[in-house]
Amino acid sequence: MSRVCELTGKKAMVGNNVSHAMNKTKRKFNANLIKKRFYIPEEDKWVTLKVATSTLKTINKIGISAALKEAKSKGFIK
């Protein structure tokens, strides 16, 4: 499974390591992902999602139901 947030679609970015001498080598900036279980009261079940930690703040703010609905409208969830 790739390192992609299941609710927002955040994924790794590519950039450079830059030394003091300004030498540049390629590197990856991975998304800060965690596996988390969420309870969905409308469906009365638990769901395990791989989400970015910044997405957790959004879920705490708007709720898991609204976050899932938004992810479905953007096409991240079927």
Residue frames as a rotation matrix with the C-alpha (Angstrom) as fourth column:
MET 1
0.582 0.813 0.000 0.00
0.813 -0.582 0.000 0.00
0.000 0.000 -1.000 0.00
SER 2
-0.169 -0.659 0.732 1.33
0.603 -0.657 -0.452 3.41
0.779 0.365 0.509 -0.91
ARG 3
-0.555 -0.123 -0.823 1.88
0.785 -0.403 -0.470 6.18
-0.274 -0.907 0.320 1.60
VAL 4
-0.723 0.449 0.525 -1.25
0.045 -0.728 0.684 8.20
0.690 0.518 0.506 0.77
CYS 5
-0.855 0.506 0.110 -3.81
-0.260 -0.235 -0.937 9.68
-0.448 -0.830 0.332 3.14
GLU 6
-0.745 0.589 0.314 -7.13
0.667 0.673 0.320 7.94
-0.022 0.448 -0.894 2.51
LEU 7
0.218 0.891 -0.398 -9.25
0.826 -0.386 -0.412 11.03
-0.520 -0.239 -0.820 3.26
THR 8
0.560 -0.015 -0.828 -7.30
-0.137 -0.988 -0.075 13.93
-0.817 0.155 -0.555 1.75
GLY 9
0.932 -0.205 0.300 -5.05
0.357 0.366 -0.860 12.25
0.066 0.908 0.414 -0.82
LYS 10
0.642 -0.766 0.036 -1.86
-0.752 -0.619 0.228 13.73
-0.152 -0.173 -0.973 0.63
LYS 11
0.916 -0.396 0.068 1.22
0.401 0.898 -0.182 11.84
0.011 0.194 0.981 -0.55
ALA 12
0.199 -0.940 -0.275 5.01
0.688 -0.066 0.723 12.07
-0.698 -0.334 0.634 -0.71
MET 13
0.975 -0.027 -0.223 6.64
-0.159 -0.784 -0.600 15.09
-0.158 0.620 -0.768 -2.35
VAL 14
0.449 -0.869 0.208 10.05
0.890 0.414 -0.194 15.21
0.082 0.272 0.959 -4.03
GLY 15
0.980 -0.196 0.032 12.72
-0.198 -0.975 0.100 17.77
0.012 -0.105 -0.994 -3.19
ASN 16
0.348 -0.933 -0.096 16.41
0.073 0.130 -0.989 18.25
0.935 0.337 0.114 -2.62
ASN 17
0.670 -0.422 -0.610 18.84
0.673 0.001 0.739 17.82
-0.312 -0.906 0.285 0.25
VAL 18
0.697 -0.458 0.551 21.00
0.077 -0.717 -0.693 20.95
0.712 0.526 -0.465 0.11
SER 19
0.307 -0.692 -0.653 24.41
0.947 0.291 0.137 20.87
0.096 -0.660 0.745 1.76
HIS 20
0.460 -0.238 -0.855 26.37
0.327 -0.850 0.413 23.86
-0.825 -0.469 -0.313 3.03
ALA 21
-0.637 -0.759 -0.137 28.31
0.066 -0.231 0.971 23.78
-0.768 0.609 0.198 -0.24
MET 22
-0.038 0.780 -0.625 24.95
-0.774 -0.418 -0.475 23.96
-0.632 0.466 0.619 -2.10
ASN 23
-0.934 -0.172 -0.313 25.25
-0.327 0.764 0.556 20.40
0.143 0.622 -0.770 -3.46
LYS 24
-0.082 0.987 0.138 21.79
-0.967 -0.045 -0.250 19.05
-0.240 -0.154 0.958 -4.23
THR 25
-0.979 -0.087 -0.185 20.68
-0.129 0.966 0.226 15.42
0.159 0.245 -0.956 -3.99
LYS 26
-0.241 0.964 -0.108 17.13
-0.449 -0.012 0.893 14.14
0.860 0.264 0.436 -4.45
ARG 27
-0.999 0.051 0.008 15.03
0.016 0.457 -0.889 13.17
-0.049 -0.888 -0.458 -1.43
LYS 28
-0.304 0.952 -0.043 11.42
0.404 0.170 0.899 12.43
0.863 0.256 -0.436 -0.51
PHE 29
-0.833 0.248 0.495 9.20
-0.546 -0.511 -0.664 14.29
0.088 -0.823 0.561 1.93
ASN 30
-0.706 0.580 -0.405 6.78
0.458 0.811 0.363 11.58
0.540 0.071 -0.839 3.14
ALA 31
0.040 0.820 0.570 3.35
-0.418 -0.505 0.755 12.41
0.907 -0.269 0.323 4.49
ASN 32
-0.841 -0.285 0.460 3.01
-0.519 0.182 -0.835 12.02
0.154 -0.941 -0.301 8.27
LEU 33
-0.024 0.869 -0.494 0.59
-0.577 0.391 0.717 9.07
0.816 0.302 0.493 8.25
ILE 34
-0.816 -0.112 0.567 -0.87
-0.538 0.509 -0.673 6.99
-0.213 -0.854 -0.475 11.07
LYS 35
-0.571 0.685 -0.452 -3.38
0.205 0.652 0.730 4.14
0.795 0.324 -0.513 11.21
LYS 36
-0.901 0.333 0.277 -6.42
-0.408 -0.437 -0.802 5.12
-0.146 -0.836 0.529 13.26
ARG 37
-0.656 0.752 -0.062 -9.74
0.717 0.647 0.260 3.49
0.236 0.126 -0.964 14.08
PHE 38
-0.875 0.461 0.146 -12.86
-0.476 -0.874 -0.092 5.66
0.085 -0.150 0.985 13.89
TYR 39
-0.632 0.763 0.133 -16.36
0.584 0.583 -0.565 4.88
-0.509 -0.280 -0.814 15.09
ILE 40
-0.905 0.421 0.066 -19.11
-0.221 -0.597 0.771 5.88
0.363 0.683 0.633 12.67
PRO 41
-0.752 0.618 0.229 -22.39
-0.159 0.167 -0.973 6.16
-0.639 -0.768 -0.027 14.62
GLU 42
-0.033 0.784 -0.621 -24.62
-0.942 -0.231 -0.242 6.38
-0.333 0.577 0.746 11.50
GLU 43
0.151 0.013 -0.988 -23.44
-0.652 0.753 -0.090 2.96
0.743 0.658 0.122 10.31
ASP 44
0.741 0.128 0.660 -22.77
-0.659 0.332 0.675 1.65
-0.132 -0.935 0.330 13.85
LYS 45
0.853 -0.521 0.017 -19.34
0.514 0.835 -0.194 0.28
0.087 0.175 0.981 12.96
TRP 46
0.444 -0.819 -0.363 -15.62
-0.082 -0.440 0.894 0.87
-0.892 -0.368 -0.263 13.37
VAL 47
0.952 -0.210 0.224 -13.44
0.245 0.076 -0.967 1.79
0.186 0.975 0.124 10.37
THR 48
0.300 -0.923 -0.240 -9.63
0.478 -0.072 0.875 1.74
-0.825 -0.378 0.420 10.21
LEU 49
0.957 0.006 0.290 -8.13
0.254 -0.504 -0.826 4.46
0.141 0.864 -0.484 8.02
LYS 50
-0.065 -0.990 -0.127 -4.59
0.969 -0.093 0.228 5.53
-0.237 -0.108 0.965 7.18
VAL 51
0.808 0.459 0.369 -4.74
0.519 -0.851 -0.079 9.32
0.278 0.255 -0.926 7.61
ALA 52
-0.245 -0.847 0.471 -2.30
0.406 -0.531 -0.744 12.21
0.880 0.009 0.474 7.86
THR 53
-0.458 0.029 -0.888 -1.96
0.884 -0.091 -0.459 13.79
-0.094 -0.995 0.016 11.29
SER 54
-0.968 0.149 -0.204 -3.10
-0.163 -0.985 0.055 17.11
-0.193 0.087 0.977 9.85
THR 55
-0.478 0.838 -0.264 -6.29
-0.195 0.193 0.962 15.34
0.856 0.511 0.071 8.74
LEU 56
-0.365 0.312 -0.877 -6.90
0.841 0.515 -0.167 14.28
0.399 -0.799 -0.450 12.34
LYS 57
-0.855 0.038 -0.518 -7.22
0.251 -0.843 -0.476 17.95
-0.454 -0.537 0.711 13.28
THR 58
-0.757 0.603 -0.250 -9.83
-0.577 -0.438 0.690 18.37
0.307 0.666 0.680 10.55
ILE 59
-0.331 0.627 -0.705 -11.73
0.286 0.779 0.559 15.28
0.899 -0.017 -0.437 11.73
ASN 60
-0.570 0.081 -0.818 -11.75
0.818 -0.038 -0.574 16.65
-0.078 -0.996 -0.044 15.29
LYS 61
-0.904 0.175 -0.391 -13.10
-0.146 -0.984 -0.102 19.95
-0.403 -0.035 0.915 13.98
ILE 62
-0.461 0.742 -0.487 -15.82
-0.872 -0.278 0.402 18.82
0.163 0.610 0.775 11.52
GLY 63
0.226 0.532 0.816 -16.42
-0.660 0.700 -0.273 15.21
-0.716 -0.477 0.509 12.60
ILE 64
-0.676 -0.547 0.493 -15.70
-0.101 0.732 0.674 11.88
-0.730 0.406 -0.550 10.93
SER 65
0.095 0.796 0.598 -19.05
0.685 0.384 -0.619 11.74
-0.722 0.469 -0.509 9.09
ALA 66
0.846 0.200 -0.495 -18.51
-0.120 -0.833 -0.540 15.11
-0.520 0.516 -0.680 7.42
ALA 67
-0.084 -0.963 -0.254 -14.88
-0.729 -0.114 0.675 14.22
-0.679 0.242 -0.693 6.60
LEU 68
-0.557 -0.052 0.829 -15.95
0.305 0.916 0.263 10.94
-0.772 0.399 -0.494 4.95
LYS 69
0.520 0.828 0.209 -18.69
0.577 -0.160 -0.801 12.73
-0.630 0.537 -0.561 3.00
GLU 70
0.649 -0.358 -0.672 -16.18
-0.528 -0.847 -0.058 15.33
-0.548 0.392 -0.739 1.76
ALA 71
-0.452 -0.869 0.202 -13.66
-0.486 0.430 0.761 12.63
-0.748 0.245 -0.617 0.79
LYS 72
-0.203 0.467 0.860 -16.36
0.633 0.733 -0.248 10.78
-0.747 0.495 -0.445 -1.20
SER 73
0.808 0.556 -0.193 -17.31
0.243 -0.614 -0.751 13.96
-0.536 0.560 -0.631 -3.06
LYS 74
0.380 -0.758 -0.531 -13.66
-0.801 -0.556 0.221 14.58
-0.463 0.341 -0.818 -3.98
GLY 75
0.746 0.043 -0.665 -13.24
-0.514 0.672 -0.533 10.97
0.424 0.739 0.524 -5.13
PHE 76
-0.341 -0.909 0.238 -10.72
-0.869 0.209 -0.449 9.72
0.358 -0.360 -0.862 -2.54
ILE 77
-0.727 0.230 0.647 -13.21
-0.231 0.805 -0.546 7.09
-0.647 -0.546 -0.532 -1.28
LYS 78
-0.888 0.426 -0.170 -15.57
-0.038 0.301 0.953 5.01
0.458 0.853 -0.251 -3.42
